[in-house]
Amino acid sequence: MHVSASLVLYNNPAAQLQRLLASINASTMPIHLVVQDNSPKTTLAALFGRHDYRHSGSNIGFGAAHNRAIAGLHSDVHLILNPDIEFSADTVTKLIAPLEEKADIVACAPLVRYPDGRLQRLNKLLPTPANLFARRFLPFLAKRLDYDYEMQWFGYDRRIDLPNASGCFLATRTAALQQLGGFDERFFMYMEDTDLVRRLGRLGRVVFIPEAVVVHEFGKASYRNIRLMWIHIQSAARYFNKWGWIFDKERSLINQRALDAKILPPKYDC
């Protein structure tokens, strides 16, 4: 399979990007990397001499920049990458194997860990307004709601169909991405991956692949920065305006299918 990948930058630390590049260059599955740099200057260009580097000229947003990279690609599988990712040489091979095995799968998500080895619970249900509001402002309520929203009953030890997956590292069929027109560019930042995965789910299965493992720094910047918090809130409002706030029948059906797969959570060391 021919694999491409897109990476969107905005004034990222060079050391962070060098770690990601080391992973890409060491991959047993060759990866054609397209870099879309939203930074004001081309300072980071020197890092990507052997890759397809493009400068946006302005900060056009996360989804819009990925869309520029995706347009015109002729790959079989496309990887959506965050800059703060590292992975082992065989990770991509393991992640895309199900796309070769089963035609009804359109996207695959890996198991994601923090740099210290702790599990990141990024497999989620589709959010309700209560989920997002509580996680931001009512942590005591969020703790109760998160048991189902974060699928905390799931042990991350087997493949499972996902309602919602993180865009920090996602393998998709390139044709499916292009059929959808990529990301919805109304989302400048945040919620664009939830929206994309939901639309991918209309074309086929989005599957969690536990044998493919990546490391993600995951800074949760919007929880510390007021400007980013406001962008996050705006994106959430756009998402619910698009799909429905209280009444969203499709969300209920998709989430219920995931909840029907509940199993007793195994003992986990993280």
Secondary structure, 3 states (H helix, E strand, C coil): CCEEEEEEECCCCHHHHHHHHHHHHHCCCCEEEEEEECCCCCHHHHHHCCCEEEECCCCCCHHHHHHHHHCCCCCCEEEEECCCEEECCCHHHHHHHHHHHCCCEEEEEEEEECCCCCECCCCECCCCHHHHHHHHHCHHHHHHHHHHHCCCCCCCCCCEECCECCCCEEEEEHHHHHHHCCCCCCCCCCCHHHHHHHHHCCCCEEEEEEEEEEEECCCCHHHCCHHHHHHHHHHHHHHHHHHCCCCCHHHHHHHHHHHCCCCCCCCCCC
